[in-house]
Amino acid sequence: MKEQILELSYRIYALDELPEESRKLVDAALEATRRSYAPYSHFYVGAALLLDNGVIVTGNNQENVAFPSGLCAERTALFYANAQYPEVPVKALAIVARDSAGKVTQAPISPCGACRQVMLETENRFGKPMQVLLASAEEVIVVERASSLLPLAFSEIS
Ligand code: THU
């Protein structure tokens, strides 16, 4: 028997400490929450991607009365980016949410399992790390690669 220990290293920045490029991405994610369609949860999530060509793509959660038909902000943005720019790696992904009162959450929100799987695939597809920024009202957690958020991930059965 062997035991493996997995470690996750990440940094926590105050908003005003963030590098300019990251700050811009968080602002784009925040702006995207304003276009989210969340009449059922009243939880407005925004995601912004920085592509390798400098383009910023945003997405937000899109809900549906048939609940499972909706989609998280992260996957909305990633699928759009991969549909429009299939050859361009994604360098960074910022996520932020506002609650039903319109306030940015006190704690950073973290992507669901399904989004992590899609983030991982995007990273693997381009063979380049995708930095993940989880923003809140006061601080931002920065993880250097999406794969750290999904240890022992599913991959093709051989
Ligand atoms: N949601 C996201 O868009 N991203 C996340 O990381 C977590 C949850 C959405 C799904 C649903 O529309 C709402 O937030 C409440 O769960």
Backbone and ligand atoms as CSV (ligand in chain L), in Angstrom:
chain,resi,resn,atom,element,x,y,z
A,1,MET,N,N,0.839,-1.191,0.000
A,1,MET,CA,C,0.000,0.000,0.000
A,1,MET,C,C,0.883,1.254,0.000
A,2,LYS,N,N,0.436,2.239,-0.777
A,2,LYS,CA,C,1.175,3.507,-0.822
A,2,LYS,C,C,0.199,4.626,-0.507
A,3,GLU,N,N,0.697,5.672,0.052
A,3,GLU,CA,C,-0.176,6.825,0.278
A,3,GLU,C,C,0.361,8.005,-0.533
A,4,GLN,N,N,-0.542,8.694,-1.218
A,4,GLN,CA,C,-0.150,9.874,-1.982
A,4,GLN,C,C,-0.764,11.086,-1.315
A,5,ILE,N,N,-0.019,12.150,-1.198
A,5,ILE,CA,C,-0.586,13.379,-0.641
A,5,ILE,C,C,-0.575,14.449,-1.724
A,6,LEU,N,N,-1.746,15.040,-1.959
A,6,LEU,CA,C,-1.841,16.094,-2.967
A,6,LEU,C,C,-1.856,17.444,-2.264
A,7,GLU,N,N,-1.133,18.386,-2.821
A,7,GLU,CA,C,-1.126,19.716,-2.219
A,7,GLU,C,C,-1.634,20.729,-3.231
A,8,LEU,N,N,-2.325,21.737,-2.731
A,8,LEU,CA,C,-2.776,22.812,-3.606
A,8,LEU,C,C,-2.160,24.114,-3.114
A,9,SER,N,N,-1.392,24.728,-3.980
A,9,SER,CA,C,-0.811,26.011,-3.598
A,9,SER,C,C,-1.544,27.110,-4.362
A,10,TYR,N,N,-1.946,28.148,-3.664
A,10,TYR,CA,C,-2.575,29.289,-4.332
A,10,TYR,C,C,-2.242,30.573,-3.591
A,11,ARG,N,N,-2.431,31.686,-4.283
A,11,ARG,CA,C,-2.149,32.975,-3.655
A,11,ARG,C,C,-3.449,33.738,-3.437
A,12,ILE,N,N,-3.460,34.560,-2.419
A,12,ILE,CA,C,-4.635,35.393,-2.159
A,12,ILE,C,C,-4.204,36.854,-2.255
A,13,TYR,N,N,-4.828,37.576,-3.178
A,13,TYR,CA,C,-4.493,38.988,-3.375
A,13,TYR,C,C,-5.636,39.867,-2.858
A,14,ALA,N,N,-5.287,40.982,-2.279
A,14,ALA,CA,C,-6.289,42.031,-2.090
A,14,ALA,C,C,-6.562,42.587,-3.490
A,15,LEU,N,N,-7.776,43.083,-3.718
A,15,LEU,CA,C,-8.115,43.567,-5.068
A,15,LEU,C,C,-7.093,44.579,-5.603
A,16,ASP,N,N,-6.653,45.479,-4.729
A,16,ASP,CA,C,-5.740,46.520,-5.214
A,16,ASP,C,C,-4.289,46.037,-5.371
A,17,GLU,N,N,-4.040,44.790,-5.031
A,17,GLU,CA,C,-2.689,44.238,-5.230
A,17,GLU,C,C,-2.568,43.484,-6.552
A,18,LEU,N,N,-3.715,43.224,-7.171
A,18,LEU,CA,C,-3.708,42.387,-8.377
A,18,LEU,C,C,-2.969,43.069,-9.523
A,19,PRO,N,N,-2.184,42.302,-10.303
A,19,PRO,CA,C,-1.583,42.890,-11.501
A,19,PRO,C,C,-2.684,43.444,-12.418
A,20,GLU,N,N,-2.349,44.469,-13.134
A,20,GLU,CA,C,-3.277,45.198,-14.008
A,20,GLU,C,C,-4.102,44.277,-14.934
A,21,GLU,N,N,-3.402,43.340,-15.585
A,21,GLU,CA,C,-4.065,42.445,-16.548
A,21,GLU,C,C,-5.128,41.586,-15.844
A,22,SER,N,N,-4.813,41.117,-14.639
A,22,SER,CA,C,-5.749,40.293,-13.878
A,22,SER,C,C,-6.919,41.133,-13.391
A,23,ARG,N,N,-6.618,42.334,-12.982
A,23,ARG,CA,C,-7.658,43.243,-12.487
A,23,ARG,C,C,-8.679,43.519,-13.594
A,24,LYS,N,N,-8.149,43.693,-14.818
A,24,LYS,CA,C,-9.029,43.932,-15.974
A,24,LYS,C,C,-9.952,42.743,-16.206
A,25,LEU,N,N,-9.386,41.551,-16.008
A,25,LEU,CA,C,-10.167,40.338,-16.245
A,25,LEU,C,C,-11.266,40.186,-15.187
A,26,VAL,N,N,-10.919,40.476,-13.943
A,26,VAL,CA,C,-11.919,40.423,-12.869
A,26,VAL,C,C,-13.022,41.456,-13.137
A,27,ASP,N,N,-12.641,42.633,-13.590
A,27,ASP,CA,C,-13.637,43.666,-13.908
A,27,ASP,C,C,-14.563,43.204,-15.035
A,28,ALA,N,N,-13.990,42.507,-16.025
A,28,ALA,CA,C,-14.816,42.010,-17.141
A,28,ALA,C,C,-15.796,40.941,-16.636
A,29,ALA,N,N,-15.343,40.108,-15.698
A,29,ALA,CA,C,-16.231,39.078,-15.137
A,29,ALA,C,C,-17.355,39.730,-14.341
A,30,LEU,N,N,-16.990,40.767,-13.610
A,30,LEU,CA,C,-17.993,41.483,-12.809
A,30,LEU,C,C,-19.038,42.117,-13.718
A,31,GLU,N,N,-18.566,42.725,-14.761
A,31,GLU,CA,C,-19.451,43.357,-15.750
A,31,GLU,C,C,-20.386,42.294,-16.364
A,32,ALA,N,N,-19.852,41.107,-16.594
A,32,ALA,CA,C,-20.643,40.029,-17.214
A,32,ALA,C,C,-21.780,39.557,-16.300
A,33,THR,N,N,-21.629,39.721,-14.986
A,33,THR,CA,C,-22.725,39.310,-14.082
A,33,THR,C,C,-23.994,40.094,-14.396
A,34,ARG,N,N,-23.830,41.273,-14.958
A,34,ARG,CA,C,-24.989,42.134,-15.247
A,34,ARG,C,C,-25.837,41.569,-16.389
A,35,ARG,N,N,-25.258,40.682,-17.176
A,35,ARG,CA,C,-26.008,40.097,-18.301
A,35,ARG,C,C,-26.407,38.655,-18.028
A,36,SER,N,N,-26.174,38.210,-16.795
A,36,SER,CA,C,-26.522,36.825,-16.480
A,36,SER,C,C,-28.044,36.661,-16.462
A,37,TYR,N,N,-28.521,35.467,-16.827
A,37,TYR,CA,C,-29.963,35.187,-16.820
A,37,TYR,C,C,-30.203,34.186,-15.702
A,38,ALA,N,N,-30.603,34.700,-14.539
A,38,ALA,CA,C,-30.737,33.833,-13.362
A,38,ALA,C,C,-32.033,34.122,-12.609
A,39,PRO,N,N,-33.178,33.962,-13.303
A,39,PRO,CA,C,-34.445,34.291,-12.647
A,39,PRO,C,C,-34.849,33.272,-11.586
A,40,TYR,N,N,-34.191,32.133,-11.535
A,40,TYR,CA,C,-34.565,31.089,-10.564
A,40,TYR,C,C,-33.686,31.127,-9.330
A,41,SER,N,N,-32.387,31.200,-9.509
A,41,SER,CA,C,-31.492,31.217,-8.341
A,41,SER,C,C,-31.245,32.634,-7.821
A,42,HIS,N,N,-31.404,33.621,-8.678
A,42,HIS,CA,C,-31.059,35.014,-8.323
A,42,HIS,C,C,-29.606,35.115,-7.861
A,43,PHE,N,N,-28.772,34.282,-8.444
A,43,PHE,CA,C,-27.338,34.298,-8.149
A,43,PHE,C,C,-26.650,34.546,-9.488
A,44,TYR,N,N,-25.978,35.661,-9.568
A,44,TYR,CA,C,-25.507,36.140,-10.872
A,44,TYR,C,C,-23.993,35.943,-10.996
A,45,VAL,N,N,-23.627,35.001,-11.843
A,45,VAL,CA,C,-22.209,34.647,-11.951
A,45,VAL,C,C,-21.658,35.166,-13.281
A,46,GLY,N,N,-20.452,35.712,-13.217
A,46,GLY,CA,C,-19.778,36.174,-14.425
A,46,GLY,C,C,-18.425,35.492,-14.553
A,47,ALA,N,N,-18.051,35.193,-15.782
A,47,ALA,CA,C,-16.733,34.604,-16.044
A,47,ALA,C,C,-16.100,35.389,-17.179
A,48,ALA,N,N,-14.788,35.570,-17.097
A,48,ALA,CA,C,-14.064,36.244,-18.182
A,48,ALA,C,C,-12.801,35.461,-18.474
A,49,LEU,N,N,-12.544,35.271,-19.748
A,49,LEU,CA,C,-11.369,34.527,-20.190
A,49,LEU,C,C,-10.421,35.467,-20.905
A,50,LEU,N,N,-9.139,35.314,-20.600
A,50,LEU,CA,C,-8.127,36.025,-21.389
A,50,LEU,C,C,-7.519,35.010,-22.342
A,51,LEU,N,N,-7.693,35.253,-23.631
A,51,LEU,CA,C,-7.131,34.343,-24.626
A,51,LEU,C,C,-5.694,34.748,-24.943
A,52,ASP,N,N,-4.984,33.803,-25.510
A,52,ASP,CA,C,-3.580,34.021,-25.854
A,52,ASP,C,C,-3.383,35.149,-26.874
A,53,ASN,N,N,-4.440,35.447,-27.634
A,53,ASN,CA,C,-4.341,36.528,-28.627
A,53,ASN,C,C,-4.777,37.874,-28.049
A,54,GLY,N,N,-4.993,37.911,-26.722
A,54,GLY,CA,C,-5.342,39.177,-26.072
A,54,GLY,C,C,-6.832,39.450,-25.977
A,55,VAL,N,N,-7.627,38.643,-26.681
A,55,VAL,CA,C,-9.080,38.854,-26.651
A,55,VAL,C,C,-9.638,38.422,-25.294
A,56,ILE,N,N,-10.589,39.183,-24.770
A,56,ILE,CA,C,-11.302,38.787,-23.546
A,56,ILE,C,C,-12.698,38.329,-23.946
A,57,VAL,N,N,-13.042,37.113,-23.525
A,57,VAL,CA,C,-14.363,36.553,-23.804
A,57,VAL,C,C,-15.087,36.435,-22.470
A,58,THR,N,N,-16.331,36.879,-22.419
A,58,THR,CA,C,-17.061,36.754,-21.162
A,58,THR,C,C,-18.261,35.827,-21.317
A,59,GLY,N,N,-18.726,35.343,-20.182
A,59,GLY,CA,C,-19.920,34.505,-20.144
A,59,GLY,C,C,-20.584,34.694,-18.797
A,60,ASN,N,N,-21.786,34.186,-18.677
A,60,ASN,CA,C,-22.505,34.285,-17.405
A,60,ASN,C,C,-23.469,33.124,-17.307
A,61,ASN,N,N,-24.035,32.902,-16.129
A,61,ASN,CA,C,-24.938,31.750,-16.015
A,61,ASN,C,C,-26.252,32.019,-16.729
A,62,GLN,N,N,-26.714,30.983,-17.389
A,62,GLN,CA,C,-27.934,31.036,-18.183
A,62,GLN,C,C,-28.858,29.937,-17.671
A,63,GLU,N,N,-29.929,30.347,-17.006
A,63,GLU,CA,C,-30.817,29.352,-16.394
A,63,GLU,C,C,-32.008,29.059,-17.300
A,64,ASN,N,N,-32.751,28.031,-16.912
A,64,ASN,CA,C,-33.907,27.607,-17.692
A,64,ASN,C,C,-34.932,27.011,-16.738
A,65,VAL,N,N,-36.196,27.153,-17.105
A,65,VAL,CA,C,-37.262,26.619,-16.237
A,65,VAL,C,C,-37.115,25.097,-16.062
A,66,ALA,N,N,-36.567,24.430,-17.064
A,66,ALA,CA,C,-36.203,23.019,-16.903
A,66,ALA,C,C,-34.777,23.053,-16.357
A,67,PHE,N,N,-34.630,23.059,-15.048
A,67,PHE,CA,C,-33.372,23.429,-14.386
A,67,PHE,C,C,-32.073,22.867,-14.988
A,68,PRO,N,N,-32.009,21.558,-15.262
A,68,PRO,CA,C,-30.701,21.056,-15.758
A,68,PRO,C,C,-30.319,21.610,-17.130
A,69,SER,N,N,-31.265,22.270,-17.788
A,69,SER,CA,C,-30.941,22.824,-19.113
A,69,SER,C,C,-30.101,24.092,-19.045
A,70,GLY,N,N,-29.933,24.644,-17.862
A,70,GLY,CA,C,-29.126,25.862,-17.736
A,70,GLY,C,C,-27.641,25.557,-17.825
A,71,LEU,N,N,-26.834,26.612,-17.794
A,71,LEU,CA,C,-25.381,26.424,-17.868
A,71,LEU,C,C,-24.674,27.461,-16.990
A,72,CYS,N,N,-23.596,27.023,-16.353
A,72,CYS,CA,C,-22.787,27.917,-15.516
A,72,CYS,C,C,-22.057,28.944,-16.383
A,73,ALA,N,N,-21.669,30.022,-15.728
A,73,ALA,CA,C,-20.938,31.102,-16.402
A,73,ALA,C,C,-19.633,30.608,-17.034
A,74,GLU,N,N,-18.918,29.767,-16.307
A,74,GLU,CA,C,-17.603,29.316,-16.774
A,74,GLU,C,C,-17.721,28.541,-18.076
A,75,ARG,N,N,-18.694,27.607,-18.101
A,75,ARG,CA,C,-18.830,26.808,-19.332
A,75,ARG,C,C,-19.406,27.632,-20.472
A,76,THR,N,N,-20.291,28.581,-20.162
A,76,THR,CA,C,-20.805,29.456,-21.223
A,76,THR,C,C,-19.628,30.165,-21.905
A,77,ALA,N,N,-18.729,30.701,-21.086
A,77,ALA,CA,C,-17.573,31.431,-21.638
A,77,ALA,C,C,-16.616,30.486,-22.364
A,78,LEU,N,N,-16.323,29.354,-21.747
A,78,LEU,CA,C,-15.335,28.437,-22.352
A,78,LEU,C,C,-15.828,27.859,-23.671
A,79,PHE,N,N,-17.103,27.467,-23.692
A,79,PHE,CA,C,-17.611,26.881,-24.936
A,79,PHE,C,C,-17.686,27.939,-26.040
A,80,TYR,N,N,-18.033,29.157,-25.653
A,80,TYR,CA,C,-18.061,30.230,-26.652
A,80,TYR,C,C,-16.647,30.469,-27.201
A,81,ALA,N,N,-15.687,30.569,-26.287
A,81,ALA,CA,C,-14.299,30.817,-26.715
A,81,ALA,C,C,-13.809,29.688,-27.611
A,82,ASN,N,N,-14.073,28.463,-27.206
A,82,ASN,CA,C,-13.591,27.332,-28.003
A,82,ASN,C,C,-14.327,27.229,-29.344
A,83,ALA,N,N,-15.571,27.720,-29.366
A,83,ALA,CA,C,-16.326,27.718,-30.620
A,83,ALA,C,C,-15.821,28.800,-31.579
A,84,GLN,N,N,-15.464,29.959,-31.010
A,84,GLN,CA,C,-15.035,31.077,-31.854
A,84,GLN,C,C,-13.548,31.048,-32.190
A,85,TYR,N,N,-12.767,30.552,-31.237
A,85,TYR,CA,C,-11.298,30.593,-31.389
A,85,TYR,C,C,-10.719,29.212,-31.090
A,86,PRO,N,N,-11.049,28.224,-31.905
A,86,PRO,CA,C,-10.649,26.842,-31.573
A,86,PRO,C,C,-9.150,26.618,-31.508
A,87,GLU,N,N,-8.369,27.546,-32.093
A,87,GLU,CA,C,-6.911,27.369,-32.100
A,87,GLU,C,C,-6.214,28.173,-31.021
A,88,VAL,N,N,-6.969,28.947,-30.252
A,88,VAL,CA,C,-6.309,29.896,-29.342
A,88,VAL,C,C,-6.382,29.433,-27.882
A,89,PRO,N,N,-5.216,29.240,-27.239
A,89,PRO,CA,C,-5.214,28.839,-25.835
A,89,PRO,C,C,-5.868,29.878,-24.927
A,90,VAL,N,N,-6.395,29.399,-23.819
A,90,VAL,CA,C,-6.983,30.289,-22.815
A,90,VAL,C,C,-5.947,30.471,-21.705
A,91,LYS,N,N,-5.533,31.701,-21.495
A,91,LYS,CA,C,-4.475,31.971,-20.513
A,91,LYS,C,C,-5.010,32.093,-19.090
A,92,ALA,N,N,-6.199,32.659,-18.942
A,92,ALA,CA,C,-6.710,32.889,-17.593
A,92,ALA,C,C,-8.231,32.946,-17.602
A,93,LEU,N,N,-8.793,32.568,-16.471
A,93,LEU,CA,C,-10.254,32.585,-16.286
A,93,LEU,C,C,-10.552,33.250,-14.952
A,94,ALA,N,N,-11.367,34.311,-14.976
A,94,ALA,CA,C,-11.786,34.972,-13.731
A,94,ALA,C,C,-13.271,34.702,-13.500
A,95,ILE,N,N,-13.621,34.475,-12.247
A,95,ILE,CA,C,-15.011,34.192,-11.887
A,95,ILE,C,C,-15.406,35.089,-10.712
A,96,VAL,N,N,-16.617,35.624,-10.794
A,96,VAL,CA,C,-17.121,36.437,-9.681
A,96,VAL,C,C,-18.642,36.323,-9.674
A,97,ALA,N,N,-19.274,36.557,-8.530
A,97,ALA,CA,C,-20.733,36.452,-8.477
A,97,ALA,C,C,-21.328,37.554,-7.616
A,98,ARG,N,N,-22.559,37.893,-7.950
A,98,ARG,CA,C,-23.347,38.812,-7.132
A,98,ARG,C,C,-24.562,38.071,-6.609
A,99,ASP,N,N,-24.944,38.400,-5.387
A,99,ASP,CA,C,-26.088,37.715,-4.779
A,99,ASP,C,C,-27.397,38.393,-5.185
A,100,SER,N,N,-28.509,37.898,-4.608
A,100,SER,CA,C,-29.822,38.405,-5.022
A,100,SER,C,C,-29.975,39.890,-4.697
A,101,ALA,N,N,-29.192,40.397,-3.745
A,101,ALA,CA,C,-29.254,41.827,-3.425
A,101,ALA,C,C,-28.339,42.642,-4.345
A,102,GLY,N,N,-27.650,41.945,-5.240
A,102,GLY,CA,C,-26.774,42.646,-6.189
A,102,GLY,C,C,-25.368,42.849,-5.659
A,103,LYS,N,N,-25.091,42.316,-4.465
A,103,LYS,CA,C,-23.757,42.522,-3.869
A,103,LYS,C,C,-22.783,41.422,-4.276
A,104,VAL,N,N,-21.560,41.816,-4.522
A,104,VAL,CA,C,-20.517,40.832,-4.823
A,104,VAL,C,C,-20.314,39.973,-3.574
A,105,THR,N,N,-20.179,38.676,-3.780
A,105,THR,CA,C,-20.086,37.765,-2.630
A,105,THR,C,C,-18.865,38.091,-1.757
A,106,GLN,N,N,-19.025,37.869,-0.461
A,106,GLN,CA,C,-17.936,38.128,0.487
A,106,GLN,C,C,-16.805,37.130,0.302
A,107,ALA,N,N,-17.187,35.866,0.015
A,107,ALA,CA,C,-16.170,34.841,-0.224
A,107,ALA,C,C,-16.084,34.581,-1.722
A,108,PRO,N,N,-14.900,34.263,-2.213
A,108,PRO,CA,C,-14.783,33.954,-3.643
A,108,PRO,C,C,-15.631,32.735,-3.993
A,109,ILE,N,N,-16.220,32.712,-5.172
A,109,ILE,CA,C,-16.932,31.501,-5.557
A,109,ILE,C,C,-15.984,30.603,-6.349
A,110,SER,N,N,-16.237,29.338,-6.239
A,110,SER,CA,C,-15.344,28.346,-6.798
A,110,SER,C,C,-16.137,27.490,-7.785
A,111,PRO,N,N,-15.549,27.138,-8.912
A,111,PRO,CA,C,-16.315,26.446,-9.961
A,111,PRO,C,C,-16.813,25.060,-9.550
A,112,CYS,N,N,-17.956,24.680,-10.100
A,112,CYS,CA,C,-18.537,23.358,-9.807
A,112,CYS,C,C,-17.692,22.272,-10.497
A,113,GLY,N,N,-17.972,21.045,-10.164
A,113,GLY,CA,C,-17.206,19.923,-10.703
A,113,GLY,C,C,-17.255,19.830,-12.220
A,114,ALA,N,N,-18.461,20.036,-12.777
A,114,ALA,CA,C,-18.589,19.930,-14.241
A,114,ALA,C,C,-17.758,21.005,-14.933
A,115,CYS,N,N,-17.759,22.211,-14.380
A,115,CYS,CA,C,-16.947,23.289,-14.981
A,115,CYS,C,C,-15.466,22.970,-14.857
A,116,ARG,N,N,-15.068,22.387,-13.731
A,116,ARG,CA,C,-13.651,22.031,-13.566
A,116,ARG,C,C,-13.227,21.039,-14.646
A,117,GLN,N,N,-14.110,20.098,-14.952
A,117,GLN,CA,C,-13.783,19.105,-15.972
A,117,GLN,C,C,-13.581,19.796,-17.334
A,118,VAL,N,N,-14.421,20.772,-17.624
A,118,VAL,CA,C,-14.305,21.494,-18.906
A,118,VAL,C,C,-13.067,22.403,-18.902
A,119,MET,N,N,-12.778,23.011,-17.761
A,119,MET,CA,C,-11.571,23.839,-17.651
A,119,MET,C,C,-10.331,22.995,-17.910
A,120,LEU,N,N,-10.340,21.810,-17.306
A,120,LEU,CA,C,-9.201,20.901,-17.472
A,120,LEU,C,C,-9.005,20.512,-18.935
A,121,GLU,N,N,-10.121,20.221,-19.590
A,121,GLU,CA,C,-10.048,19.811,-20.997
A,121,GLU,C,C,-9.487,20.947,-21.861
A,122,THR,N,N,-9.911,22.169,-21.555
A,122,THR,CA,C,-9.407,23.322,-22.322
A,122,THR,C,C,-7.903,23.453,-22.113
A,123,GLU,N,N,-7.485,23.283,-20.873
A,123,GLU,CA,C,-6.057,23.377,-20.565
A,123,GLU,C,C,-5.275,22.279,-21.299
A,124,ASN,N,N,-5.770,21.065,-21.220
A,124,ASN,CA,C,-5.089,19.932,-21.858
A,124,ASN,C,C,-5.068,20.064,-23.373
A,125,ARG,N,N,-6.188,20.565,-23.895
A,125,ARG,CA,C,-6.330,20.690,-25.343
A,125,ARG,C,C,-5.233,21.566,-25.937
A,126,PHE,N,N,-4.883,22.617,-25.214
A,126,PHE,CA,C,-3.877,23.546,-25.731
A,126,PHE,C,C,-2.497,23.310,-25.125
A,127,GLY,N,N,-2.450,22.456,-24.116
A,127,GLY,CA,C,-1.172,22.160,-23.476
A,127,GLY,C,C,-0.536,23.375,-22.823
A,128,LYS,N,N,-1.387,24.299,-22.358
A,128,LYS,CA,C,-0.876,25.510,-21.687
A,128,LYS,C,C,-1.658,25.727,-20.403
A,129,PRO,N,N,-0.972,26.125,-19.331
A,129,PRO,CA,C,-1.701,26.334,-18.082
A,129,PRO,C,C,-2.727,27.460,-18.191
A,130,MET,N,N,-3.871,27.240,-17.578
A,130,MET,CA,C,-4.896,28.289,-17.511
A,130,MET,C,C,-4.976,28.766,-16.060
A,131,GLN,N,N,-4.606,30.001,-15.845
A,131,GLN,CA,C,-4.672,30.553,-14.494
A,131,GLN,C,C,-6.135,30.785,-14.118
A,132,VAL,N,N,-6.488,30.500,-12.859
A,132,VAL,CA,C,-7.873,30.659,-12.419
A,132,VAL,C,C,-7.920,31.710,-11.315
A,133,LEU,N,N,-8.776,32.714,-11.507
A,133,LEU,CA,C,-8.909,33.787,-10.515
A,133,LEU,C,C,-10.318,33.746,-9.938
A,134,LEU,N,N,-10.392,33.488,-8.634
A,134,LEU,CA,C,-11.683,33.405,-7.964
A,134,LEU,C,C,-11.848,34.681,-7.146
A,135,ALA,N,N,-12.741,35.549,-7.618
A,135,ALA,CA,C,-12.813,36.881,-7.015
A,135,ALA,C,C,-13.979,37.026,-6.049
A,136,SER,N,N,-13.798,37.891,-5.074
A,136,SER,CA,C,-14.879,38.263,-4.160
A,136,SER,C,C,-14.819,39.777,-4.000
A,137,ALA,N,N,-15.598,40.284,-3.055
A,137,ALA,CA,C,-15.647,41.740,-2.885
A,137,ALA,C,C,-14.282,42.308,-2.499
A,138,GLU,N,N,-13.512,41.543,-1.729
A,138,GLU,CA,C,-12.253,42.101,-1.226
A,138,GLU,C,C,-10.986,41.410,-1.688
A,139,GLU,N,N,-11.104,40.126,-2.014
A,139,GLU,CA,C,-9.866,39.426,-2.364
A,139,GLU,C,C,-10.056,38.486,-3.550
A,140,VAL,N,N,-8.926,38.048,-4.072
A,140,VAL,CA,C,-8.950,37.172,-5.236
A,140,VAL,C,C,-7.979,36.016,-4.992
A,141,ILE,N,N,-8.503,34.807,-5.121
A,141,ILE,CA,C,-7.653,33.620,-5.022
A,141,ILE,C,C,-7.115,33.333,-6.418
A,142,VAL,N,N,-5.826,33.129,-6.516
A,142,VAL,CA,C,-5.218,32.853,-7.822
A,142,VAL,C,C,-4.570,31.469,-7.800
A,143,VAL,N,N,-5.049,30.619,-8.693
A,143,VAL,CA,C,-4.515,29.262,-8.832
A,143,VAL,C,C,-3.829,29.215,-10.195
A,144,GLU,N,N,-2.626,28.692,-10.251
A,144,GLU,CA,C,-1.856,28.804,-11.496
A,144,GLU,C,C,-2.307,27.907,-12.640
A,145,ARG,N,N,-2.947,26.798,-12.324
A,145,ARG,CA,C,-3.427,25.949,-13.429
A,145,ARG,C,C,-4.723,25.255,-13.038
A,146,ALA,N,N,-5.634,25.156,-14.014
A,146,ALA,CA,C,-6.953,24.577,-13.762
A,146,ALA,C,C,-6.847,23.138,-13.276
A,147,SER,N,N,-5.840,22.410,-13.761
A,147,SER,CA,C,-5.739,20.987,-13.398
A,147,SER,C,C,-5.571,20.793,-11.888
A,148,SER,N,N,-5.029,21.810,-11.176
A,148,SER,CA,C,-4.886,21.666,-9.716
A,148,SER,C,C,-6.242,21.589,-9.034
A,149,LEU,N,N,-7.282,22.066,-9.718
A,149,LEU,CA,C,-8.608,22.074,-9.094
A,149,LEU,C,C,-9.374,20.774,-9.325
A,150,LEU,N,N,-8.759,19.854,-10.053
A,150,LEU,CA,C,-9.454,18.583,-10.289
A,150,LEU,C,C,-8.469,17.416,-10.270
A,151,PRO,N,N,-7.965,17.106,-9.065
A,151,PRO,CA,C,-7.034,15.976,-8.989
A,151,PRO,C,C,-7.767,14.665,-9.307
A,152,LEU,N,N,-7.046,13.716,-9.809
A,152,LEU,CA,C,-7.581,12.393,-10.153
A,152,LEU,C,C,-8.778,12.536,-11.104
A,153,ALA,N,N,-8.635,13.434,-12.066
A,153,ALA,CA,C,-9.740,13.712,-12.989
A,153,ALA,C,C,-10.005,12.543,-13.929
A,154,PHE,N,N,-11.203,12.502,-14.432
A,154,PHE,CA,C,-11.558,11.522,-15.450
A,154,PHE,C,C,-10.785,11.817,-16.727
A,155,SER,N,N,-10.270,10.758,-17.341
A,155,SER,CA,C,-9.731,10.939,-18.681
A,155,SER,C,C,-10.161,9.709,-19.486
A,156,GLU,N,N,-9.887,9.742,-20.750
A,156,GLU,CA,C,-10.404,8.688,-21.628
A,156,GLU,C,C,-10.045,7.291,-21.139
A,157,ILE,N,N,-11.015,6.400,-21.277
A,157,ILE,CA,C,-10.780,5.017,-20.902
A,157,ILE,C,C,-9.974,4.362,-22.028
A,158,SER,N,N,-8.871,3.674,-21.687
A,158,SER,CA,C,-8.112,3.067,-22.781
A,158,SER,C,C,-8.291,1.546,-22.782
L,1,THU,N1,N,-23.168,28.813,-11.126
L,1,THU,C1,C,-22.223,29.259,-12.017
L,1,THU,O1,O,-22.547,29.879,-13.032
L,1,THU,N2,N,-20.933,29.001,-11.749
L,1,THU,C2,C,-20.473,28.403,-10.620
L,1,THU,O2,O,-19.273,28.247,-10.455
L,1,THU,C3,C,-21.416,27.911,-9.611
L,1,THU,C4,C,-22.851,28.074,-9.936
L,1,THU,C5,C,-24.563,29.126,-11.397
L,1,THU,C6,C,-25.466,27.970,-11.717
L,1,THU,C7,C,-26.808,28.537,-11.342
L,1,THU,O3,O,-27.303,29.322,-12.414
L,1,THU,C8,C,-26.513,29.479,-10.190
L,1,THU,O4,O,-25.119,29.754,-10.253
L,1,THU,C9,C,-26.848,28.939,-8.828
L,1,THU,O5,O,-26.239,27.738,-8.590
